[in-house]
Amino acid sequence: MNNFVTVGELADFLGCPMIGERNKKIFGISLFQDSTDETLTYIPWKDINKINDIDAGAILTRASIGLPIHRNYIITKHEPYEMLAKTIQFLIDRKVYEFSYNNKPYISPMCKIGNYVTIGNNSVVDENTELFHGVVIGRNVKIGKNCRIGSNTVIGDETTIGDNTIIGACCNIGVENFEYQQTNNGWIKIPVVGSVLIEDCVEIGGNVVIEKGTIGKTIIKCNTQIDNLVQIGHEVKIGTNCHIVACVALAGWSEIGNNVTIYGQSAVCNSAKVNDNVVLLGRTGVDKDVKENQIVSGFPAQEHKQEMKFQAYLRKLFRNK
């Protein structure tokens, strides 16, 4: 990925004014937390106070007053997220995200490969890893040592899996995500240029879906266990030593801290953060950030003792009728 566009070219394409150096080269797009001097990023209005801490080659923002000087900005009239689909497609069309997949896959001779397994170019499968029947591995996938990938599981392009990781049957890891933008002409799909990172010693059950990041990474950190039938959205970050039970759904951009336990049929909404050492009891619906060291339940989620008082009060009301 060596091609680039300039900030001026991006601003002209989007029909937006800009501040700064028109000829600044941009080699990709990133989340503001991960931005570098070579990438474009965007700032949601709710995070505008973080703009001073961002190290980006250019920033797409709605604000035009009080911006730190000596930076490159593309100023939009609307929420910057609304420009995301057009911006990514422009970068793709200009071949900024043009990858070369010319090298044949490398499979360690110490691996065990089942029947009808497909492995794409530029992929690496390290020693003592077992791929069961019908596994499909995409391009530029890295699978570490001593892993097991269950039958009929699909690992999408640009996915990295660490050592000693177990993935069950019929999973979709690093698949095309479900991020759409609503416009006056209906819903449009936002192009995907992100990836998935699964660290060491992770265990994933069967029929789990882990979506590829749109512009960043979906991350599962080490020593986390994920049960069957779990849905993990794009750009989700799950910390270390987490335990996630069956039928949990984590919406895109949500974040799970370390040592978090999530019991069955719970859900975490878009962009919400569950901090360290939290327990979400069964059927909990998280619609806002959850502070660390809590046991929570109910919908909307609240501290479990408070939820029990609320439920007791409701029962008392109905008994008295």
N, C-alpha and C positions, 0 to 999 in steps of 0.2 A: 504494500500500500504506500506508494511513493508520490502519487499525484496530489495536486493541491488546487484550491481555489483561493482567490483573494477576498478580503473583507469587502472591498468595493464591489466585486462581482456578486457576492451574496446579497449585499444591500440593494443593488440594482435589480436583481432577480426578484427579490421580495417586495420591491417598490417602496422601500423604507429609507429615510435619511440615516446618515451615519455620522459618528464623531470619531476622529482619530486617523490612523494610517490606512489609506485605501489599499495599498500594496502589501499589507501584512498577509503572509501565507497561512492558510488554514488546511490542516491535513485530516480533519475529522470533526465529529461532534461528540460531546461527552456530557455527563451529569456535572452540575457545578461542583459537587464534592470531589470529582475525579478529574477536573479540568487541568490542562497544562497550557504552556505558552503556545502550543501548536494546534489547539482545538478551539472550536466554537462551543459556547455553552449558553444556556438560557436561565433566567432567574424568575421563578414564580413570584407574583406580587407579595405573597405572604412571607417570602424569604429575602425580600429586598434589603433588609438590614445586614445580610451576610455578604453583600457585594464587595466590601473592602477586603474580605479574606479570600477572594476567589482569584486564582492564578490562571487566567484564560487568555488566549490570543485575541478573542473577541467575545462580547457578551450581547446577547439578544435580550432587550429589556423594554418594559413599557415606560419606565421613568426617564425623564430627560432633564430634571432639575436636581442639583446637588450631587451629581455623580462624581466619584473620584477622578481627578484629572490624569492625563498621560495614560489613558486606557482607550481601547477600541470598542465602540458601541454601535449596534444597529438598533434603532429606535422604532418600535412598533406601536400602533394605536391600540392594539388589543393585547390580551394576555399572550405572552410569548409562546405558550404551549400550542396555541392555535396555528402557529407558523411551523410547527414541528414536522408535519407530514411533507409540506412543500420543501422545507429545508433539506430533509434527509433525501428526498427524491432527487433534488438538484445535485447533491453530493454524489449520489449513485450514478446519475446520468453523466456527470463529469468524471466518472471513473476514479473518484477518490477512494471508493470502497471496492476497487477491483483487486481480487486476490488471485494468486497463481496456485493451482493445484496440480502441478505437473509431476510430482514425485510419487512413485508407487508407495503403498503403505508398508510399514515395517511391523512385522509380527515376530515377537521373540520365539525362537524354536522351543522354548520351555513352556509355551502356552498350550492350552487344550481348546481346540476349536470344534464346535459341533457342525452338523450338516446345515446346508443352505444359509451360511453366514456370509454377509456382504460387508466389505470394509473399503471405504473411500480413499482416494489419494491423499497423501500427506499425513495420514493418520499413523499413530504409534500405539501398539499394544505391548505392554512390558511383560516381563517374565512372570511365570506362574499364575497368569490370569486365565480364567476359563470363560469362554463365550458359548452359551448353550445354543441349541438349534434355533435357526430363524432370526438370529440377532442381525440388526442392520446398523452399521457404524458409518456415519457421514464422513465428510472431508475435514482434514486438519483437526481430528479428535485425538486427544492424549488420554490414554488409560494407563494407570500406574500398575504397580506390582501387586500380586496376590489378590486380585479382584475377581468377583463373580458377577456375570451379567446374565440374567434369566432369559428364558426362551421368548422369542418374538418381541423383545424390547428394541426400541429405536433410539439411537443416540444421534442427535442432530449435529450439523456442522459447527465447528469452532467450540466444541465442548471439551472441558478438561476435568478428568476424574482422578483423584489422588490414589494413594496406595491403600490396600486392605479395605476396599469399599465393596459392599454387596448391594446389588440392584436386582429386584425381583422380576417376575415375568410380566410381559405385556405393558411395560412402562414406556412413556414418551418423554425423553430427556432432551432439552434443547430444541424443542419443536417451535414452529412459528407461533408467535404469541397472539393474544386476543386484545389488541389495543386499537381502538377506532376513535375517530374524531367526528363529532356531529357538525354538519355544515347546513347551509340553506338548501343544498341539493341532496341531503341525506347523509348517511354515515360513509366515511371513507377510511380505508385501512392505512395505518401509519406504517411505512416501510421499516424493516427490522435490520439492524446492523450490529446488534449486541451478541452476547454469548452466555454460557453457563459455566460456573466453577463449582465443583464438588470436591471438598478437601478429603484428607485421609480419614479412614476408619468410620465412614458414614454407612449406615444400613438403611435401605429403602425397600419397602414392600412392593407388592404387585399392583398393577394398574394405577400407578402414580404418574401424574403429569407435572413436569417442571418446565415452565416456559422460558424461552430465550429472552434476554433483555432487549429492549427496543434500541437503546443507544449505550447502555451500560451492561453490567454483569448481574445475573441472578446467582446468588452465592449461598451455598450450604456449607457451613464450617464443620470442623472435625468433631468426631465422636457424637454426632447427632443421629437419632433414629427416627424414621418416618414410616408410619404404618401404611396399610393398603388404602387405596382409593382417596388419596390426598391430592388436592389441586394447589399448585404453587404458581402464582402469577409472575409476570415479568418484573425484573429489577427487585424482587424480594430478597432480603438478606436475613438469613437464619444463623444465629450464633452457635457457639460450641455447647456440647453436652445438652442439647435440647431433645425433648421426647414428644413426638406429635402422633396422636392416635388417629384411627381411621375416620374418614369422611370429614376432614378439616379442610377449609378453604382459606387461602391467604391471598388477598387481592394484590394487584400490581402496586409496586412501590412501598408496600408495607415492610416493617422491620421487626424482627424478633431478636431479643437480646440473648445473653448466655444463660444456661441453666433454666430454661423455660419449659414448662410442661403444658401441653394443650390437649385436652380430652375431646372425645368424639363429637362430631357435628358442630364444632365451634367454627367461627368465622372472624377474620380480621379484615376491616375495610381498607380501601385504597389509602395509602400513605400513612396509616396509623402505626404507631410504634409501641410495642410491648417490651418494656425494659427488663433488666436482669432479674432472675429468681422469682418470676411470676408463675402462678398456676392459674390456667383458665379451665374452669370446670366445664362439664359437658353442656353443649348447646349455648355456650356464651357467645354473644355478639358484640364485638369490639368496634366501636365507632369513633373512638378518640384515643389518644395516648394513655397507656397504663403505666403508672409509676412502679418502681422496682419493689420487690419483696412483698407482694400482695397475693392473696387468693381472691379471685373475682369470679362472678357468675352473672347470669341474667342477660337481658337485652332491654335497653343498652347496658353494657357491662358496668358493674359497680362492685365495691368490696363485698365479699360473700356474706358477712354478718349483716350488712345493711340490706342486701338483697333478701335475706331470710326474714328480716323485720318487715320489709315491704310485702313479701308474699303472705306473711302471717296477718298483716293488716287487711289485705285484700280478702283473705278467707273470712276474717271477722266481719267485714262489711257485708259479704254475701250471706253469712249465717244469720245476721240480724235482720235481713229483709223478709 
